[in-house]
């Protein structure tokens, strides 16, 4: 059995221990939830490029809103939805131009009160962020974080 001097292990381990707390304190939720992760710009650009093939730029631009972290980018939907508020309920439809045109016609006719276009109805909580329903932009009646959506009401869409 080989005997090693205890100082041989204690010094390197103590130096490593001094480094770990500063890394851990940078983001308490894990690297994918950090808002300063250097991977964010590349991942966001890639997601937007993918969605740009099928959706108009006004919708793809919704991805730029709100706080960004890798987990949000990777877990957000690969498309958009219409949240349609009618008397007596809310319908959620997959966005496509014909669905939006039909909903806009219903809005003009008065059978729809308002509608939202969203990538995700609820805000994602990256490190240090409150849950979606504790954020100041949360519209509880429609269950939408308004700052992340396009809102259409009669006369303004």
C-alpha positions as CSV (number, residue, x, y, z in Angstrom):
1,X,0.0,0.0,0.0
2,X,1.3,3.4,-0.9
3,X,1.3,6.1,1.7
4,X,0.7,9.7,0.7
5,X,1.2,12.8,2.7
6,X,-2.2,14.1,3.8
7,X,-1.1,17.6,2.8
8,X,-0.9,16.4,-0.8
9,X,-4.7,16.0,-0.8
10,X,-5.8,18.7,1.7
11,X,-4.3,21.7,-0.1
12,X,-5.8,20.9,-3.6
13,X,-9.2,20.0,-2.1
14,X,-9.3,23.2,0.0
15,X,-8.5,25.3,-3.1
16,X,-11.3,23.6,-5.0
17,X,-13.6,24.1,-2.1
18,X,-12.9,27.9,-2.3
19,X,-14.0,28.0,-5.9
20,X,-17.2,26.0,-5.7
21,X,-19.2,28.4,-3.5
22,X,-18.7,31.3,-6.0
23,X,-20.0,29.1,-8.8
24,X,-23.0,27.8,-6.8
25,X,-24.0,31.3,-5.6
26,X,-24.1,32.6,-9.2
27,X,-27.3,30.8,-9.9
28,X,-29.1,28.8,-7.2
29,X,-31.4,26.9,-9.6
30,X,-28.8,25.1,-11.8
31,X,-27.1,26.2,-15.0
32,X,-30.1,25.9,-17.3
33,X,-32.1,28.4,-15.2
34,X,-29.3,31.1,-15.0
35,X,-30.2,34.3,-16.7
36,X,-26.6,35.1,-17.5
37,X,-25.8,31.8,-19.3
38,X,-23.6,32.5,-22.3
39,X,-25.5,29.8,-24.3
40,X,-28.7,31.9,-24.3
41,X,-28.1,34.1,-27.4
42,X,-27.2,31.1,-29.6
43,X,-30.1,28.9,-28.3
44,X,-32.6,31.7,-28.7
45,X,-31.4,32.5,-32.2
46,X,-31.6,28.8,-33.2
47,X,-35.2,28.6,-31.8
48,X,-36.3,31.7,-33.6
49,X,-34.7,30.5,-36.8
50,X,-36.6,27.2,-36.6
51,X,-39.9,29.0,-35.9
52,X,-39.3,31.6,-38.6
53,X,-39.8,28.8,-41.2
54,X,-43.5,28.4,-40.2
55,X,-44.6,31.6,-38.4
56,X,-44.6,35.4,-39.2
57,X,-42.0,37.6,-37.6
58,X,-44.5,39.3,-35.4
59,X,-45.1,36.0,-33.6
60,X,-41.4,34.9,-33.5
61,X,-40.6,38.2,-31.9
62,X,-42.6,37.1,-28.8
63,X,-39.7,34.9,-27.9
64,X,-37.6,38.0,-27.2
65,X,-40.0,39.1,-24.4
66,X,-39.4,38.3,-20.8
67,X,-36.5,36.9,-18.8
68,X,-34.4,34.4,-20.7
69,X,-32.7,31.2,-19.6
70,X,-31.7,28.0,-21.4
71,X,-34.5,26.0,-19.7
72,X,-37.2,28.5,-20.9
73,X,-35.9,28.4,-24.5
74,X,-35.7,24.6,-24.6
75,X,-39.0,23.9,-22.9
76,X,-41.1,26.5,-24.7
77,X,-43.5,25.3,-27.3
78,X,-42.5,24.8,-30.9
79,X,-45.4,26.9,-32.1
80,X,-48.0,29.5,-31.1
81,X,-51.6,29.5,-29.8
82,X,-54.6,31.6,-29.8
83,X,-56.3,32.1,-26.4
84,X,-59.8,33.1,-27.4
85,X,-62.0,34.7,-24.6
86,X,-65.7,34.3,-25.3
87,X,-68.7,34.9,-23.1
88,X,-68.7,31.9,-20.8
89,X,-65.3,30.4,-21.5
90,X,-61.8,30.4,-23.0
91,X,-60.8,28.3,-26.0
92,X,-57.2,27.6,-26.9
93,X,-56.5,27.0,-30.6
94,X,-53.3,26.2,-32.5
95,X,-52.3,29.4,-34.3
96,X,-52.4,29.5,-38.1
97,X,-53.5,32.4,-40.2
98,X,-56.9,30.9,-41.0
99,X,-57.6,30.4,-37.3
100,X,-56.5,34.0,-36.5
101,X,-58.6,35.4,-39.4
102,X,-61.7,33.5,-38.2
103,X,-61.2,34.6,-34.6
104,X,-60.7,38.2,-35.8
105,X,-64.0,38.0,-37.7
106,X,-65.7,36.7,-34.5
107,X,-64.1,39.5,-32.6
108,X,-65.6,42.0,-35.0
109,X,-69.0,40.3,-34.8
110,X,-69.0,40.4,-31.0
111,X,-69.0,36.7,-30.3
112,X,-65.4,36.9,-29.0
113,X,-64.5,39.5,-26.3
114,X,-60.7,39.4,-27.0
115,X,-58.0,37.0,-27.9
116,X,-54.3,36.6,-27.2
117,X,-51.5,35.2,-29.3
118,X,-48.9,33.4,-27.2
119,X,-46.0,31.1,-27.5
120,X,-46.7,30.1,-23.8
121,X,-49.6,31.4,-21.8
122,X,-47.6,31.5,-18.6
123,X,-44.3,33.1,-17.9
124,X,-41.4,30.7,-17.2
125,X,-39.6,31.2,-13.9
126,X,-35.9,31.3,-14.5
127,X,-33.6,31.7,-11.5
128,X,-34.9,34.3,-9.1
129,X,-38.2,34.9,-10.9
130,X,-41.5,34.6,-9.2
131,X,-44.0,32.0,-10.5
132,X,-46.2,33.1,-13.5
133,X,-49.1,34.0,-11.3
134,X,-47.1,36.2,-8.9
135,X,-45.7,38.4,-11.8
136,X,-47.2,41.8,-12.2
137,X,-48.4,41.2,-15.8
138,X,-50.5,38.2,-14.9
139,X,-54.1,38.4,-16.2
140,X,-55.9,36.0,-13.9
141,X,-59.2,36.2,-15.7
142,X,-57.6,35.0,-19.0
143,X,-54.7,33.0,-17.4
144,X,-52.1,34.8,-19.5
145,X,-48.9,36.7,-18.7
146,X,-49.7,39.8,-20.8
147,X,-46.2,41.0,-21.4
148,X,-45.4,37.8,-23.3
149,X,-48.4,38.0,-25.6
150,X,-50.2,39.9,-28.3
151,X,-53.6,41.0,-27.2
152,X,-56.4,41.7,-29.6
153,X,-59.6,43.5,-28.5
154,X,-62.3,45.2,-30.6
155,X,-60.8,48.1,-32.5
156,X,-57.2,47.2,-31.6
157,X,-55.4,44.2,-33.0
